[in-house]
Amino acid sequence: MQIYKKIEKKVDYFVYGLIGNGVILLLLGILIVWTDFMLRLVMGLIAIMIAYGFFYMAYKIHVIKKEINKFIRM
């Protein structure tokens, strides 16, 4: 059980890191788009897509963690 708690803690930190990176990239994308329009729009959309990828990965890891918790606690 100690190993499981350590793994669970590491997964939590990883998820929080992904969410943090996603928020930073989302804000960066919004700031990039705000100043110059066409070229910066493309760069901003790329940053927003990367942020979405981080949020999606964090969600999927959270779902997998919940399934592992269900499986282990049965």
Sequence and secondary structure as in RCSB ss.txt:
>XXXX:A:sequence
MQIYKKIEKKVDYFVYGLIGNGVILLLLGILIVWTDFMLRLVMGLIAIMIAYGFFYMAYKIHVIKKEINKFIRM
>XXXX:A:secstr
 HHHHHHHHHHHHHHHHHHHHHHHHHHHHHHHHHHSSHHHHHHHHHHHHHHHHHHHHHHHHHHHHHHHHHHHH 
